[in-house]
Amino acid sequence: MENKTFLTKEGYIELEQQIERLIQEFNENEKSMSYCFQNAAGDEAHDNGEFDALQQKEGLLVSQINTMKKRLLNATIIDVPELDDNQININDTVILRIICW
């Protein structure tokens, strides 16, 4: 069973922008990994701590991108109507006060 994600139109656009930023960061990380690998002598690149850190970062970025893309695929865009002060809607914060007599 897939989890539905309810997003406003603005939330959907923001999630798309976050994915684009992560993809840009992934591409920059790829360039850094390539540079690191090219500057290492032979197989020593795999023993390089910087290279290892870049590989770990790449794995995290891929995971984040995939998670966000799944959210977009399962997204349902909701319309948030304008309400007056006596009504609440999704994502509103409500403070309840309990008064004991």
C-alpha positions as a printed Julia matrix, in Angstrom:
101×3 Matrix{Float64}:
   0.0    0.0     0.0
   1.41   3.33   -1.04
   1.19   6.31    1.29
  -0.62   9.3    -0.09
   0.97  12.69    0.38
  -1.37  15.65    0.56
   0.23  18.85   -0.65
  -0.93  22.29   -1.55
   0.07  23.53   -4.99
   2.76  25.64   -3.33
   4.0   22.64   -1.33
   4.2   20.55   -4.5
   6.27  23.23   -6.25
   8.53  23.57   -3.2
   9.13  19.8    -3.16
  10.02  19.89   -6.87
  12.5   22.7    -6.16
  14.05  20.74   -3.29
  14.54  17.77   -5.61
  16.22  20.01   -8.19
  18.59  21.4    -5.53
  19.48  17.87   -4.41
  20.11  16.82   -8.02
  22.44  19.82   -8.46
  24.24  18.87   -5.24
  24.51  15.27   -6.51
  26.06  16.47   -9.79
  28.57  18.64   -7.9
  29.41  15.67   -5.69
  29.98  13.53   -8.81
  32.43  16.13  -10.14
  34.27  16.17   -6.81
  34.46  12.37   -6.79
  35.83  12.36  -10.33
  38.42  15.02   -9.45
  39.41  13.15   -6.29
  39.72   9.87   -8.2
  41.76  11.42  -11.02
  44.2   13.03   -8.59
  44.8    9.81   -6.68
  47.43   7.37   -7.84
  45.84   4.14   -9.08
  43.76   2.26   -6.53
  44.74   4.63   -3.76
  41.6    6.65   -4.54
  39.55   3.97   -2.85
  41.7    4.31    0.28
  41.25   8.07    0.27
  39.1    9.36    3.14
  37.82  12.26    1.09
  36.68   9.88   -1.65
  34.93   7.69    0.94
  33.13  10.71    2.38
  32.0   11.75   -1.1
  30.68   8.24   -1.76
  28.7    8.31    1.49
  27.31  11.73    0.63
  26.29  10.42   -2.79
  24.4    7.55   -1.2
  22.53   9.92    1.11
  21.66  12.25   -1.77
  20.33   9.39   -3.9
  18.21   8.19   -0.98
  16.79  11.67   -0.35
  16.06  12.24   -4.05
  14.28   8.89   -4.38
  12.21   9.49   -1.23
  11.11  12.92   -2.44
  10.31  11.64   -5.93
   8.08   8.94   -4.4
   6.29  11.63   -2.41
   5.64  13.54   -5.64
   4.38  10.42   -7.4
   1.95   9.73   -4.54
   0.96  13.36   -4.09
  -2.58  14.59   -4.11
  -2.84  18.32   -4.53
  -5.4   19.85   -2.2
  -7.09  23.17   -2.39
  -6.93  25.15    0.83
  -9.95  27.45    0.91
  -9.92  30.84    2.58
 -11.53  30.52    5.99
 -12.54  33.01    8.62
 -10.99  33.1    12.1
 -13.56  30.66   13.53
 -12.6   27.79   11.21
  -9.56  25.55   10.95
  -8.08  23.74    8.0
  -5.31  21.28    7.22
  -1.88  22.37    8.54
  -3.42  24.94   10.88
  -2.01  25.1    14.39
  -4.64  24.92   17.09
  -4.06  25.69   20.75
  -6.49  24.12   23.17
  -6.86  25.42   26.69
  -8.44  23.23   29.28
 -10.05  25.14   32.12
 -10.8   23.2    35.27
 -13.37  24.6    37.69
